Amino acid sequence: MRYSKQISTGLIIESQSGGNPDNPLHLSTMVDNAVGGGIAEADVEVGYCTDDEHQVMMDAKQPALTYVDKRKAEYKSLEEQADMRYWDSVNGTTLLNDHIAKVKSDNPK
């Protein structure tokens, strides 16, 4: 497996199966592809790796979810929140505030 990686970010730019480690043109093509994509040649690392090493690099490519992303996924829709607010005012309950507090406590900053 051959790969190109952006040095400044540590992220994989491209990976391809196969290639011959004795043929430097296989790696220079990957450098050319990265440069063609707007990345400075000095910011490109190329090489060969095992499938396991490739998986580690690909896993690192997936950005971790921030607390904001997690909260957005857990908040009920605005329509549901409006309904909760209405029923809270009618029944004297705190469903909406409880919901917001739970989402925030489950996903702290």
Secondary structure, DSSP 8 states (H G I E B T S, - for coil): -EEEEETTT--EEEEES---TT-THHHHHHHHHHHHTT--GGGEEEEE--HHHHHHHHHHHS----HHHHHHHHS--HHHHHHHHHHHHHHT--HHHHHHHHHHHHS--
